[in-house]
């Protein structure tokens, strides 16, 4: 079994990968997250996920028999990028915008080895229920990590009460699409089951 490296600083991605029963090390990538012009927003996560994996690959001096996993997630509503909130007012604006509507979560997933570069974008549609101003304010006060999440919510935490339903991989919304990852890992000789 090859050595597995998770190229991520995300605690959520670590938890998901650990839940699959895989042994792995974490190496946080240091990358420039600016994207060249001419790339569609839907492709940005792929570009950044590949950049993160390559940065760790080079940092580790091109390791042999190693699988590097990286991901990057973004939230889009009607073609508009919804990032992380800057403050409580911004968080309120984001959640008000998402209330009663759907948005799309795109995750670029990359698995990199010495001889393979597998990159894929996974898409999940999230439908929020109609939220009152009181509910949004209460959520912002109760949710500890609202500023660290694109879209100002974490579906795996208290943010689950904001969501009416989803179409696609739940774990994609959390930040690491499990079904796609398991399939890609098979291609590099890593079996989860």
VEXVO-133754 format. One record per residue: residue in three letters; x negated, y, z of N, C-alpha, C in turn. Coordinates in Angstrom, 2 decimals, always signed. Atoms other than C-alpha are relative to their C-alpha. Example, Ala and Ser with C-alpha at 12.3 -4.5 7.8 and 13.67 -1.06 7.14 Angstrom:
2
<atom ALA; <-0.89; -1.19; +0.00>; <-12.30; -4.50; +7.80>; <-0.90; +1.20; +0.00>> <atom SER; <+0.82; -1.19; -0.06>; <-13.67; -1.06; +7.14>; <+0.77; +1.09; +0.73>> 
This chain:
193
<atom UNK; <-0.86; -1.19; +0.00>; <+0.00; +0.00; +0.00>; <-0.90; +1.24; +0.00>> <atom UNK; <+0.81; -1.22; +0.03>; <-1.44; +3.38; -0.93>; <+0.27; +0.89; +1.22>> <atom UNK; <-0.16; -0.99; -1.07>; <-1.94; +6.12; +1.62>; <+1.01; +1.04; -0.49>> <atom UNK; <-1.02; -0.99; +0.38>; <+0.99; +8.57; +1.62>; <-0.28; +1.31; +0.71>> <atom UNK; <+0.18; -1.35; -0.53>; <+0.56; +12.31; +2.10>; <+1.24; +0.80; -0.32>> <atom UNK; <-1.10; -0.94; +0.22>; <+3.46; +14.71; +2.56>; <-0.60; +1.39; -0.06>> <atom UNK; <+0.53; -1.35; +0.19>; <+2.46; +18.10; +1.17>; <+1.11; +0.99; +0.33>> <atom UNK; <-1.10; -0.86; -0.42>; <+4.86; +20.20; +3.21>; <-0.20; +0.50; +1.43>> <atom UNK; <+0.00; -0.51; -1.37>; <+5.16; +22.40; +6.26>; <+1.39; -0.14; +0.62>> <atom UNK; <-1.39; +0.12; -0.45>; <+8.88; +21.55; +6.61>; <+0.18; -1.14; +1.00>> <atom UNK; <-0.29; +1.00; -1.03>; <+9.84; +19.76; +9.79>; <+1.12; -0.94; -0.48>> <atom UNK; <-1.11; +0.82; +0.49>; <+13.04; +18.55; +8.10>; <-0.49; -1.06; -0.99>> <atom UNK; <+0.53; +0.98; +0.96>; <+11.11; +16.89; +5.27>; <-0.78; -1.09; +0.74>> <atom UNK; <+0.73; +1.00; -0.80>; <+8.87; +15.18; +7.83>; <+0.96; -0.99; +0.64>> <atom UNK; <-0.99; +0.86; -0.67>; <+11.91; +13.85; +9.71>; <+0.64; -0.97; -0.98>> <atom UNK; <-0.63; +0.87; +1.00>; <+13.53; +12.51; +6.54>; <-0.96; -1.10; -0.42>> <atom UNK; <+0.98; +0.99; +0.44>; <+10.36; +10.77; +5.37>; <-0.27; -1.02; +1.11>> <atom UNK; <+0.22; +0.90; -1.15>; <+9.78; +9.31; +8.85>; <+1.18; -0.97; +0.15>> <atom UNK; <-1.19; +0.85; -0.14>; <+13.37; +7.98; +8.89>; <+0.03; -1.14; -1.02>> <atom UNK; <+0.07; +1.07; +1.01>; <+12.53; +5.89; +5.80>; <-0.96; -1.11; +0.41>> <atom UNK; <+0.90; +1.03; -0.52>; <+10.00; +3.94; +7.87>; <-1.37; -0.01; -0.66>> <atom UNK; <+1.30; -0.08; +0.67>; <+7.01; +5.08; +5.83>; <-1.03; +0.65; +0.92>> <atom UNK; <+1.10; -0.65; -0.72>; <+3.67; +5.85; +7.45>; <-0.62; +1.01; -0.94>> <atom UNK; <+0.54; -1.05; +0.85>; <+2.28; +9.11; +6.18>; <-0.72; +1.04; +0.85>> <atom UNK; <+0.66; -1.15; -0.63>; <+0.08; +12.07; +6.98>; <+0.59; +1.26; -0.61>> <atom UNK; <-0.47; -1.28; +0.50>; <+1.03; +15.71; +6.59>; <-1.20; +0.90; -0.27>> <atom UNK; <+0.98; -1.01; +0.34>; <-1.18; +18.19; +4.79>; <+0.78; +1.18; -0.55>> <atom UNK; <-0.76; -1.16; +0.43>; <+0.30; +21.64; +4.51>; <-0.67; +0.66; -1.21>> <atom UNK; <+0.58; -0.62; +1.19>; <-0.18; +23.13; +1.05>; <-0.14; +1.50; +0.17>> <atom UNK; <+0.18; -1.45; +0.01>; <-1.53; +26.62; +0.62>; <+0.08; +0.41; -1.46>> <atom UNK; <-0.22; -0.34; +1.41>; <-0.08; +27.93; -2.64>; <+0.62; +1.38; -0.15>> <atom UNK; <-0.64; -1.23; +0.41>; <+0.96; +31.10; -4.36>; <+1.38; -0.40; -0.52>> <atom UNK; <-1.35; +0.41; +0.40>; <+4.75; +30.81; -4.68>; <+0.59; +0.90; -1.08>> <atom UNK; <-0.49; -0.78; +1.13>; <+5.03; +33.38; -7.47>; <+0.04; -0.91; -1.22>> <atom UNK; <-0.20; +0.86; +1.16>; <+6.29; +31.80; -10.66>; <-0.18; +0.83; -1.27>> <atom UNK; <+0.18; -0.73; +1.25>; <+5.25; +32.79; -14.17>; <+1.34; +0.37; -0.64>> <atom UNK; <-1.22; -0.43; +0.69>; <+7.82; +34.68; -16.23>; <+0.40; -1.02; -1.04>> <atom UNK; <-0.49; +0.88; +1.06>; <+10.00; +32.79; -18.64>; <+0.48; -1.35; +0.49>> <atom UNK; <-0.48; +1.27; -0.55>; <+10.86; +29.90; -16.31>; <+1.39; +0.21; +0.58>> <atom UNK; <-1.36; -0.13; -0.53>; <+14.54; +29.37; -15.56>; <-0.01; -0.26; +1.50>> <atom UNK; <-0.07; +0.19; -1.45>; <+15.53; +29.53; -11.90>; <+0.13; -1.46; +0.39>> <atom UNK; <-0.20; +1.41; -0.30>; <+16.60; +25.88; -12.00>; <-1.32; -0.78; -0.06>> <atom UNK; <+1.28; +0.69; +0.13>; <+13.02; +24.88; -12.96>; <-1.04; +0.47; +1.02>> <atom UNK; <+0.96; -0.53; -0.97>; <+11.29; +26.98; -10.27>; <-0.38; -1.03; +1.06>> <atom UNK; <+0.40; +0.98; -1.01>; <+11.46; +24.22; -7.62>; <-0.97; -1.07; -0.53>> <atom UNK; <+0.92; +0.97; +0.60>; <+9.75; +21.76; -10.01>; <-1.40; +0.57; -0.10>> <atom UNK; <+1.30; -0.66; +0.16>; <+6.96; +24.23; -10.75>; <-0.71; +0.11; +1.35>> <atom UNK; <+0.60; -0.17; -1.32>; <+6.39; +24.92; -7.05>; <-0.33; -1.33; +0.67>> <atom UNK; <+0.29; +1.32; -0.58>; <+6.62; +21.27; -5.99>; <-1.28; -0.57; -0.60>> <atom UNK; <+1.22; +0.48; +0.66>; <+3.97; +20.34; -8.56>; <-1.22; +0.79; +0.47>> <atom UNK; <+1.11; -0.84; -0.46>; <+1.81; +23.28; -7.48>; <-0.44; -0.41; +1.41>> <atom UNK; <+0.32; +0.43; -1.37>; <+2.01; +22.14; -3.83>; <-0.75; -1.33; +0.00>> <atom UNK; <+0.65; +1.31; +0.05>; <+1.09; +18.55; -4.69>; <-1.42; +0.12; -0.54>> <atom UNK; <+1.34; -0.17; +0.58>; <-1.85; +19.63; -6.86>; <-0.95; +0.69; +0.98>> <atom UNK; <+0.84; -0.70; -0.98>; <-3.11; +22.00; -4.13>; <-0.53; -0.97; +1.05>> <atom UNK; <+0.42; +0.97; -1.00>; <-3.19; +19.16; -1.60>; <-0.95; -1.03; -0.62>> <atom UNK; <+0.87; +0.93; +0.73>; <-4.74; +16.78; -4.17>; <-1.42; +0.56; -0.10>> <atom UNK; <+1.32; -0.64; +0.10>; <-7.59; +19.24; -4.73>; <-0.63; +0.19; +1.38>> <atom UNK; <+0.49; -0.21; -1.36>; <-7.89; +20.03; -1.01>; <-0.62; -1.28; +0.57>> <atom UNK; <+0.49; +1.30; -0.48>; <-8.40; +16.31; -0.32>; <-1.06; -0.59; -0.93>> <atom UNK; <+1.07; +0.39; +0.94>; <-10.97; +16.14; -3.14>; <+0.39; -1.22; -0.84>> <atom UNK; <-0.51; +1.01; +0.95>; <-8.89; +13.98; -5.51>; <-0.07; -1.42; +0.55>> <atom UNK; <+0.08; +1.30; -0.67>; <-8.30; +11.00; -3.23>; <+0.51; -1.15; -0.88>> <atom UNK; <-0.42; +1.21; +0.71>; <-8.02; +7.49; -4.68>; <+1.03; -0.74; +0.86>> <atom UNK; <-1.02; +0.81; -0.67>; <-5.13; +5.14; -3.80>; <+0.84; +0.82; +0.99>> <atom UNK; <-0.79; -0.91; -0.83>; <-3.11; +8.05; -2.43>; <+1.20; +0.49; -0.79>> <atom UNK; <-1.24; -0.53; +0.58>; <+0.46; +9.16; -3.12>; <+0.32; +1.29; +0.73>> <atom UNK; <-0.33; -1.29; -0.59>; <+1.21; +12.82; -2.54>; <+1.44; +0.34; -0.37>> <atom UNK; <-1.41; -0.36; +0.18>; <+4.85; +13.83; -2.07>; <+0.16; +1.47; +0.35>> <atom UNK; <-0.30; -1.40; -0.32>; <+5.99; +17.44; -2.28>; <+1.37; +0.35; -0.54>> <atom UNK; <-1.33; -0.44; +0.44>; <+9.25; +19.30; -2.72>; <+0.13; +1.49; +0.22>> <atom UNK; <-0.34; -1.40; -0.17>; <+10.62; +22.78; -3.08>; <+1.49; +0.14; -0.29>> <atom UNK; <-1.45; -0.12; +0.11>; <+14.26; +23.78; -2.65>; <+0.42; +1.45; -0.15>> <atom UNK; <-0.59; -1.34; +0.07>; <+16.28; +26.78; -3.72>; <+1.51; -0.11; -0.13>> <atom UNK; <-1.45; -0.08; +0.02>; <+19.90; +27.85; -3.50>; <+0.41; +1.04; -1.03>> <atom UNK; <-0.51; -0.93; +1.01>; <+21.75; +29.43; -6.43>; <+1.51; +0.09; +0.09>> <atom UNK; <-1.45; -0.21; +0.09>; <+25.21; +30.95; -6.50>; <+0.25; +0.86; -1.23>> <atom UNK; <-0.31; -0.70; +1.26>; <+26.46; +31.92; -9.96>; <-1.24; +0.64; -0.61>> <atom UNK; <+1.23; -0.46; +0.62>; <+22.91; +32.26; -11.22>; <-0.85; +0.94; +0.85>> <atom UNK; <+0.74; -0.89; -0.91>; <+21.79; +34.41; -8.26>; <-0.75; -0.82; +1.04>> <atom UNK; <+0.82; +0.69; -0.99>; <+18.95; +33.18; -6.07>; <+0.39; +0.46; +1.39>> <atom UNK; <-0.35; -0.30; -1.39>; <+19.99; +32.99; -2.41>; <-1.16; -0.50; +0.86>> <atom UNK; <+1.17; +0.38; -0.77>; <+16.88; +33.02; -0.25>; <+0.27; -0.09; +1.49>> <atom UNK; <-0.11; +0.00; -1.46>; <+16.20; +33.07; +3.47>; <+0.39; +1.39; +0.46>> <atom UNK; <-0.39; -1.33; -0.48>; <+17.82; +35.89; +5.43>; <-1.13; +0.72; +0.72>> <atom UNK; <+1.04; -0.82; -0.63>; <+15.63; +38.75; +6.61>; <+0.36; +0.34; +1.45>> <atom UNK; <-0.49; -0.36; -1.33>; <+17.77; +39.57; +9.65>; <+1.45; -0.46; +0.13>> <atom UNK; <-1.37; +0.45; -0.24>; <+21.23; +38.96; +11.16>; <+0.99; +0.61; -1.00>> <atom UNK; <-0.89; -0.65; +0.96>; <+22.91; +41.48; +8.86>; <-0.09; -0.68; -1.36>> <atom UNK; <+0.19; +0.69; +1.28>; <+21.42; +39.80; +5.80>; <+0.60; -1.40; +0.05>> <atom UNK; <-0.58; +1.33; -0.17>; <+22.44; +36.36; +7.15>; <+1.52; +0.08; -0.13>> <atom UNK; <-1.46; -0.19; +0.08>; <+26.01; +37.63; +7.54>; <+0.42; +0.21; -1.46>> <atom UNK; <-0.32; -0.28; +1.41>; <+26.02; +38.96; +3.95>; <-0.08; -1.28; -0.84>> <atom UNK; <+0.16; +1.25; +0.74>; <+24.74; +35.64; +2.59>; <+1.16; -0.94; +0.27>> <atom UNK; <-1.06; +0.94; -0.35>; <+27.28; +33.54; +4.48>; <+1.37; +0.48; -0.46>> <atom UNK; <-1.26; -0.56; +0.50>; <+30.11; +35.89; +3.54>; <+0.12; -0.27; -1.50>> <atom UNK; <+0.03; +0.24; +1.44>; <+29.07; +35.51; -0.12>; <+0.27; -1.47; -0.32>> <atom UNK; <-0.19; +1.42; +0.23>; <+29.06; +31.70; +0.18>; <+1.37; -0.50; +0.46>> <atom UNK; <-1.29; +0.38; -0.57>; <+32.38; +31.57; +2.08>; <+1.05; -0.26; -1.07>> <atom UNK; <-1.09; +0.33; +0.91>; <+35.17; +29.82; +0.20>; <-0.43; -0.31; -1.42>> <atom UNK; <+0.54; +0.20; +1.36>; <+32.92; +29.18; -2.81>; <-0.95; -1.20; -0.02>> <atom UNK; <+1.02; +1.03; +0.14>; <+30.48; +26.66; -4.17>; <-1.33; +0.65; -0.35>> <atom UNK; <+1.34; -0.40; +0.43>; <+26.75; +27.02; -4.63>; <-0.78; -1.27; -0.31>> <atom UNK; <+0.78; +1.16; +0.42>; <+24.07; +24.76; -6.01>; <-1.35; +0.01; +0.69>> <atom UNK; <+1.31; +0.18; -0.61>; <+21.02; +23.43; -4.21>; <-0.84; -0.82; -0.98>> <atom UNK; <+0.94; +0.69; +0.89>; <+18.12; +22.50; -6.50>; <-1.26; -0.33; +0.80>> <atom UNK; <+1.29; +0.36; -0.60>; <+15.14; +20.56; -5.19>; <-0.89; -0.58; -1.09>> <atom UNK; <+1.02; +0.56; +0.86>; <+12.05; +20.00; -7.25>; <-0.77; -1.01; +0.83>> <atom UNK; <+0.67; +1.09; -0.70>; <+10.51; +16.68; -6.21>; <-1.20; -0.44; -0.83>> <atom UNK; <+1.21; +0.41; +0.72>; <+6.95; +15.70; -7.11>; <-0.69; -1.12; +0.76>> <atom UNK; <+0.84; +1.08; -0.53>; <+5.02; +12.47; -6.56>; <-1.22; -0.04; -0.91>> <atom UNK; <+1.24; -0.12; +0.75>; <+1.40; +12.73; -7.60>; <-1.00; -1.05; +0.48>> <atom UNK; <+1.08; +0.95; -0.29>; <-1.30; +10.03; -7.79>; <-1.15; +0.34; -0.95>> <atom UNK; <+1.12; -0.23; +0.92>; <-4.63; +9.80; -9.61>; <+0.41; -0.08; -1.46>> <atom UNK; <-0.34; +0.20; +1.41>; <-2.93; +8.63; -12.77>; <+1.46; +0.29; -0.35>> <atom UNK; <-1.40; -0.30; +0.29>; <+0.73; +9.69; -12.44>; <+0.40; +1.34; +0.60>> <atom UNK; <-0.58; -1.26; -0.47>; <+2.55; +12.99; -12.14>; <+1.49; -0.09; -0.31>> <atom UNK; <-1.43; +0.18; +0.18>; <+6.26; +12.42; -11.60>; <+0.72; +1.18; +0.65>> <atom UNK; <-0.67; -1.19; -0.48>; <+8.39; +15.54; -11.28>; <+1.45; -0.03; -0.47>> <atom UNK; <-1.42; +0.07; +0.31>; <+12.17; +15.78; -11.16>; <+0.75; +1.08; +0.78>> <atom UNK; <-0.87; -0.93; -0.72>; <+14.86; +18.30; -10.23>; <+1.30; -0.71; +0.35>> <atom UNK; <-1.24; +0.60; -0.48>; <+17.81; +17.12; -8.16>; <+0.95; +1.13; +0.35>> <atom UNK; <-1.01; -1.06; -0.17>; <+21.02; +19.15; -8.04>; <+1.15; -0.52; +0.85>> <atom UNK; <-1.15; +0.31; -0.83>; <+23.72; +19.11; -5.36>; <+0.87; +1.24; +0.09>> <atom UNK; <-0.94; -1.12; -0.14>; <+26.83; +21.29; -5.30>; <+0.61; -0.04; +1.39>> <atom UNK; <-0.53; -0.11; -1.36>; <+27.93; +22.49; -1.87>; <+1.19; +0.95; -0.01>> <atom UNK; <-1.21; -0.82; -0.08>; <+31.43; +23.83; -1.21>; <+0.20; +0.43; +1.45>> <atom UNK; <-0.26; -0.55; -1.34>; <+31.89; +26.11; +1.79>; <+1.51; +0.18; +0.18>> <atom UNK; <-1.39; -0.35; -0.30>; <+35.25; +26.44; +3.48>; <+0.09; +1.51; +0.16>> <atom UNK; <-0.20; -1.44; -0.17>; <+36.73; +29.92; +3.81>; <-0.30; +0.33; +1.46>> <atom UNK; <+0.45; -0.35; -1.35>; <+35.04; +31.51; +6.83>; <+0.50; +1.38; +0.40>> <atom UNK; <-0.37; -1.33; -0.52>; <+36.27; +34.37; +8.99>; <-1.28; +0.72; +0.41>> <atom UNK; <+1.15; -0.79; -0.46>; <+33.93; +37.18; +9.98>; <-0.42; -0.46; +1.40>> <atom UNK; <+0.28; +0.46; -1.36>; <+34.20; +35.93; +13.57>; <-0.80; -1.31; -0.02>> <atom UNK; <+0.71; +1.27; +0.10>; <+33.09; +32.42; +12.56>; <-1.44; +0.21; -0.48>> <atom UNK; <+1.35; -0.26; +0.52>; <+30.13; +33.77; +10.60>; <-0.88; +0.58; +1.10>> <atom UNK; <+0.78; -0.61; -1.09>; <+28.98; +35.95; +13.51>; <-0.33; -1.01; +1.09>> <atom UNK; <+0.21; +1.03; -1.02>; <+29.43; +33.08; +15.96>; <-1.07; -0.99; -0.45>> <atom UNK; <+0.99; +0.93; +0.53>; <+27.44; +30.75; +13.71>; <-1.41; +0.60; +0.08>> <atom UNK; <+1.31; -0.65; -0.01>; <+24.58; +33.25; +13.40>; <-0.56; +0.07; +1.42>> <atom UNK; <+0.44; -0.05; -1.40>; <+24.43; +33.61; +17.19>; <-0.40; -1.37; +0.53>> <atom UNK; <+0.25; +1.35; -0.54>; <+24.52; +29.86; +17.85>; <-1.12; -0.75; -0.71>> <atom UNK; <+1.00; +0.73; +0.78>; <+22.23; +28.61; +15.06>; <-1.39; +0.57; +0.29>> <atom UNK; <+1.34; -0.46; -0.42>; <+18.61; +28.81; +16.26>; <-0.89; +0.38; -1.18>> <atom UNK; <+0.96; -0.18; +1.09>; <+16.86; +28.61; +12.89>; <+0.61; +0.60; -1.26>> <atom UNK; <-0.70; -0.56; +1.17>; <+19.12; +30.65; +10.60>; <-0.95; +0.73; -0.95>> <atom UNK; <+0.90; -0.81; +0.84>; <+16.18; +32.77; +9.33>; <-1.00; -0.86; -0.77>> <atom UNK; <+1.00; +0.85; +0.62>; <+14.14; +29.79; +8.25>; <+0.63; -0.88; -1.10>> <atom UNK; <-0.71; +0.84; +0.95>; <+16.74; +28.38; +5.82>; <+0.55; +0.79; -1.18>> <atom UNK; <-0.60; -0.61; +1.18>; <+17.59; +29.31; +2.25>; <+1.51; -0.18; +0.09>> <atom UNK; <-1.45; +0.05; -0.13>; <+21.28; +30.15; +2.21>; <+0.49; +0.27; +1.41>> <atom UNK; <-0.30; -0.34; -1.40>; <+21.15; +30.93; +5.96>; <+0.74; -1.10; +0.76>> <atom UNK; <-0.64; +1.10; -0.74>; <+22.40; +27.49; +6.99>; <-0.79; -1.28; -0.18>> <atom UNK; <+0.58; +1.34; +0.09>; <+21.18; +23.99; +7.69>; <+1.14; -0.99; +0.12>> <atom UNK; <-1.14; +0.92; +0.02>; <+23.74; +21.34; +6.73>; <-0.15; -1.11; +1.05>> <atom UNK; <+0.24; +1.06; -0.97>; <+22.12; +18.85; +9.12>; <+0.18; +0.49; +1.44>> <atom UNK; <-0.18; -0.59; -1.32>; <+22.57; +21.25; +12.06>; <+1.43; +0.53; +0.13>> <atom UNK; <-1.32; -0.58; -0.19>; <+25.50; +23.45; +13.10>; <+0.62; +0.45; -1.33>> <atom UNK; <-0.49; -0.40; +1.32>; <+25.78; +24.51; +9.44>; <+0.99; -0.98; -0.60>> <atom UNK; <-0.95; +1.00; +0.51>; <+27.75; +21.30; +8.84>; <+1.44; +0.48; +0.15>> <atom UNK; <-1.38; -0.48; -0.19>; <+30.85; +23.14; +10.16>; <+0.41; +1.02; -1.06>> <atom UNK; <-0.30; -0.96; +1.06>; <+30.61; +25.63; +7.30>; <+0.40; -0.69; -1.30>> <atom UNK; <-0.13; +0.74; +1.26>; <+30.75; +22.95; +4.61>; <+1.30; -0.78; -0.07>> <atom UNK; <-1.23; +0.75; +0.24>; <+33.97; +21.59; +3.18>; <-0.32; -1.36; -0.62>> <atom UNK; <+0.40; +1.24; +0.65>; <+32.35; +19.01; +0.89>; <-1.24; +0.26; -0.86>> <atom UNK; <+1.13; -0.13; +0.93>; <+29.37; +18.30; -1.33>; <+0.17; -1.00; -1.13>> <atom UNK; <+0.09; +0.94; +1.11>; <+28.79; +16.66; -4.69>; <-1.48; -0.21; -0.26>> <atom UNK; <+1.42; +0.29; +0.18>; <+25.42; +14.96; -4.81>; <-0.62; -0.53; +1.27>> <atom UNK; <+0.78; +0.56; -1.10>; <+22.71; +13.88; -2.40>; <-0.02; +0.96; +1.20>> <atom UNK; <+0.00; -0.78; -1.23>; <+23.24; +15.16; +1.15>; <-1.42; +0.42; +0.37>> <atom UNK; <+1.37; -0.28; -0.42>; <+19.50; +14.93; +1.83>; <-0.69; +1.01; -0.92>> <atom UNK; <+0.50; -1.05; +0.88>; <+18.81; +17.15; -1.17>; <+0.26; +1.37; +0.62>> <atom UNK; <-0.35; -1.28; -0.64>; <+20.59; +19.95; +0.72>; <-0.89; +0.22; +1.22>> <atom UNK; <+0.90; -0.10; -1.15>; <+18.41; +19.20; +3.75>; <-1.43; +0.35; -0.46>> <atom UNK; <+1.30; -0.38; +0.53>; <+15.31; +19.47; +1.55>; <-0.85; -1.10; -0.61>> <atom UNK; <+0.76; +1.10; +0.60>; <+14.17; +16.00; +0.44>; <+1.00; -1.05; -0.50>> <atom UNK; <-1.00; +0.91; +0.56>; <+16.45; +14.02; -1.92>; <-0.46; -1.45; +0.08>> <atom UNK; <+0.45; +1.36; -0.33>; <+16.15; +10.46; -0.63>; <+0.17; -0.96; -1.16>> <atom UNK; <-0.24; +0.98; +1.07>; <+17.73; +8.49; -3.50>; <-1.02; +0.17; -1.12>> <atom UNK; <+0.97; -0.26; +1.07>; <+15.51; +10.15; -6.12>; <-1.41; -0.34; +0.46>> <atom UNK; <+1.33; +0.30; -0.53>; <+12.43; +9.83; -3.89>; <-0.28; -1.50; +0.00>> <atom UNK; <+0.17; +1.45; -0.06>; <+12.95; +6.10; -3.37>; <-0.26; -0.57; -1.40>> <atom UNK; <+0.19; +0.48; +1.38>; <+13.22; +5.54; -7.14>; <-1.37; +0.40; -0.54>> <atom UNK; <+1.30; -0.46; +0.49>; <+10.14; +7.63; -7.92>; <-1.14; -0.74; +0.71>> <atom UNK; <+1.05; +0.72; -0.72>; <+8.09; +5.93; -5.20>; <-0.20; -1.42; -0.54>> <atom UNK; <+0.13; +1.34; +0.60>; <+8.84; +2.53; -6.80>; <-0.96; +0.04; -1.19>> <atom UNK; <+0.83; -0.12; +1.19>; <+7.10; +3.80; -9.94>; <-1.49; +0.08; +0.32>> <atom UNK; <+1.41; -0.08; -0.40>; <+3.87; +4.29; -7.97>; <-0.37; -1.11; +1.00>> <atom UNK; <+0.32; +1.16; -0.82>; <+4.05; +1.00; -6.07>; <+0.32; +0.11; +1.47>> <atom UNK; <-0.40; -0.13; -1.41>; <+5.64; +2.18; -2.81>; <+1.47; -0.42; +0.11>> <atom UNK; <-1.37; +0.52; -0.18>; <+8.70; +0.14; -1.80>; <+0.50; +0.41; +1.38>> <atom UNK; <-0.59; -0.37; -1.30>; <+10.96; +1.53; +0.92>; <+0.72; -1.22; +0.57>> <atom UNK; <-0.71; +1.22; -0.45>; <+13.05; -1.67; +1.09>; <-0.69; -1.23; -0.57>> 
